[in-house]
Amino acid sequence: MTTSSKTVGDWFDDFAREAFRLETLDDYSRSGGVDAYQAFLAGKPQPEGFATADWVTTVGNATRSGKRMYRVHVLARPLTPYLRFELSWGYRRNMTAGEEFFILDTTHQENPIPDAPDFWLFDESVISAMNYDGAGKYIGSDFLTEDQLSRFLEYRDTAMARAVPFADWWAQYGD
């Protein structure tokens, strides 16, 4: 696995087939979209530009060219305020651009991947482990070596096998 001097952002332009994300945190509120999150908490409408954020363009460009972008969020109910925001505003917005979402709900079951970190997996070959501080602020990522690939493929496969499509989960548990 070679990443040369590519950043995670570069990989969103350069992956060939699929980009998978595992999310394990209950709060990413200090990692972006802060204005939208504050508007959500205050019961205000979505801010101007939220629906056309750069991420929506990135996802749309990828999916229109036949690439797959999908993620699983491991969570338990009741949802934190941040998760209510992320799922009701963020996921639903990103779905319009073609991103796929799945939920692995651990409310009434053991987490089958308790040691899995947040990560992006590009083309089943490049692992970017995401690092956050205790308050949900993204502080960088580490590209992991090929000897760790089988473990991260197993994390993905286990998460996908145990997760349900977001729309189905949301219809049952969403606000």
C-alpha positions as CSV (number, residue, x, y, z in Angstrom):
1,M,0.0,0.0,0.0
2,T,1.6,3.3,-1.1
3,T,0.2,6.6,-0.3
4,S,3.3,8.7,-1.2
5,S,2.6,12.2,-0.1
6,K,-1.2,12.0,-0.6
7,T,-3.6,13.3,2.0
8,V,-6.9,11.9,2.9
9,G,-8.4,14.7,0.8
10,D,-6.4,13.6,-2.2
11,W,-7.7,10.1,-1.9
12,F,-11.3,11.3,-2.4
13,D,-10.3,12.5,-5.8
14,D,-8.0,9.6,-6.6
15,F,-9.8,6.4,-5.4
16,A,-10.9,4.2,-8.3
17,R,-13.8,2.1,-7.0
18,E,-15.0,2.6,-3.5
19,A,-14.4,4.6,-0.3
20,F,-15.7,3.1,2.9
21,R,-15.9,4.9,6.3
22,L,-16.4,3.5,9.7
23,E,-17.7,6.0,12.3
24,T,-17.6,5.0,16.0
25,L,-18.0,8.3,17.9
26,D,-21.2,9.9,19.3
27,D,-19.9,13.5,18.7
28,Y,-18.0,15.1,15.9
29,S,-19.3,18.5,16.6
30,R,-15.9,20.2,16.6
31,S,-14.9,18.7,13.3
32,G,-16.8,20.8,10.8
33,G,-20.3,22.0,10.1
34,V,-20.3,23.9,13.4
35,D,-22.7,26.6,12.2
36,A,-25.2,24.0,10.9
37,Y,-25.0,22.1,14.2
38,Q,-25.7,25.2,16.2
39,A,-28.6,26.1,13.9
40,F,-30.0,22.5,14.4
41,L,-29.7,22.8,18.2
42,A,-31.4,26.2,18.1
43,G,-34.3,24.8,16.0
44,K,-33.4,27.1,13.1
45,P,-33.4,26.3,9.4
46,Q,-30.4,24.8,7.7
47,P,-27.8,27.6,7.0
48,E,-27.3,28.9,3.5
49,G,-24.8,26.7,1.8
50,F,-25.3,23.6,4.0
51,A,-27.0,21.7,1.1
52,T,-24.2,22.6,-1.3
53,A,-21.2,22.1,1.0
54,D,-17.9,20.9,-0.5
55,W,-18.5,17.4,0.7
56,V,-21.7,17.1,-1.3
57,T,-19.8,18.1,-4.4
58,T,-17.0,15.5,-3.6
59,V,-19.6,12.8,-3.1
60,G,-21.6,13.8,-6.2
61,N,-18.6,13.8,-8.4
62,A,-17.5,10.4,-7.2
63,T,-20.9,8.7,-7.5
64,R,-21.7,10.2,-10.8
65,S,-18.5,8.7,-12.2
66,G,-19.6,5.2,-10.9
67,K,-17.6,5.1,-7.7
68,R,-19.2,4.0,-4.4
69,M,-19.0,6.0,-1.2
70,Y,-20.6,4.3,1.9
71,R,-20.3,4.2,5.6
72,V,-21.4,2.5,8.7
73,H,-22.0,4.3,12.0
74,V,-21.8,2.3,15.1
75,L,-24.1,3.8,17.7
76,A,-26.5,3.2,20.5
77,R,-29.8,4.9,21.4
78,P,-30.7,7.3,22.8
79,L,-29.0,9.4,20.3
80,T,-26.8,12.3,21.4
81,P,-27.7,15.7,20.1
82,Y,-24.9,15.5,17.7
83,L,-26.0,12.2,16.3
84,R,-29.6,13.5,15.9
85,F,-28.1,16.4,13.8
86,E,-25.7,14.2,11.8
87,L,-28.3,11.6,10.9
88,S,-31.3,14.0,10.3
89,W,-29.4,16.7,8.5
90,G,-26.1,15.4,7.3
91,Y,-26.8,11.9,6.2
92,R,-30.1,12.8,4.5
93,R,-28.3,15.6,2.7
94,N,-25.4,13.4,1.6
95,M,-27.7,10.7,0.4
96,T,-29.0,13.2,-2.3
97,A,-25.4,13.1,-3.7
98,G,-25.3,9.3,-3.7
99,E,-23.5,8.4,-0.5
100,E,-24.8,5.3,1.2
101,F,-25.3,5.0,4.9
102,F,-25.8,2.0,7.3
103,I,-26.3,1.8,11.0
104,L,-24.9,-0.8,13.4
105,D,-27.1,-0.2,16.4
106,T,-25.6,-1.6,19.6
107,T,-28.5,-0.6,21.9
108,H,-29.5,-4.2,22.4
109,Q,-26.4,-6.1,21.2
110,E,-22.7,-6.2,21.9
111,N,-20.5,-4.2,19.6
112,P,-19.0,-6.8,17.3
113,I,-16.0,-4.5,16.6
114,P,-15.3,-2.8,19.9
115,D,-11.6,-2.1,19.1
116,A,-12.2,-0.6,15.6
117,P,-11.1,3.0,15.2
118,D,-12.7,5.5,12.9
119,F,-11.2,5.1,9.4
120,W,-11.5,5.5,5.7
121,L,-10.7,2.5,3.5
122,F,-10.0,3.4,-0.2
123,D,-10.2,0.7,-2.8
124,E,-9.7,-2.1,-0.2
125,S,-6.1,-1.1,-0.1
126,V,-5.4,2.2,1.6
127,I,-6.3,2.7,5.3
128,S,-6.6,6.2,6.8
129,A,-7.1,5.9,10.6
130,M,-8.9,9.0,11.8
131,N,-7.8,10.7,15.1
132,Y,-10.1,12.8,17.3
133,D,-9.7,14.5,20.6
134,G,-12.1,13.8,23.4
135,A,-14.4,16.5,22.3
136,G,-15.0,15.3,18.8
137,K,-12.4,17.5,17.0
138,Y,-10.6,15.9,14.1
139,I,-6.8,16.1,14.8
140,G,-5.5,14.2,11.8
141,S,-5.1,10.8,10.3
142,D,-2.5,8.1,10.0
143,F,-2.0,6.0,6.9
144,L,-1.6,2.5,8.1
145,T,0.6,-0.2,6.6
146,E,-0.4,-3.1,4.4
147,D,0.2,-5.6,7.2
148,Q,-2.9,-4.1,8.9
149,L,-5.2,-4.4,5.9
150,S,-6.8,-7.7,6.7
151,R,-7.9,-6.5,10.1
152,F,-9.5,-3.3,8.6
153,L,-11.2,-5.3,5.9
154,E,-12.6,-7.6,8.6
155,Y,-13.9,-4.5,10.5
156,R,-15.6,-3.3,7.3
157,D,-17.1,-6.7,6.5
158,T,-18.3,-7.3,10.1
159,A,-19.9,-3.8,10.3
160,M,-21.6,-4.3,6.9
161,A,-22.9,-7.7,7.9
162,R,-24.4,-6.4,11.1
163,A,-25.6,-3.0,9.9
164,V,-29.0,-2.1,8.4
165,P,-29.6,0.5,5.7
166,F,-29.9,4.0,7.2
167,A,-33.4,4.6,5.7
168,D,-34.8,1.5,7.3
169,W,-33.2,2.3,10.7
170,W,-34.3,6.0,10.5
171,A,-37.9,5.0,9.6
172,Q,-38.0,3.0,12.9
173,Y,-35.9,5.2,15.2
174,G,-35.5,8.6,13.7
175,D,-36.9,11.8,15.1
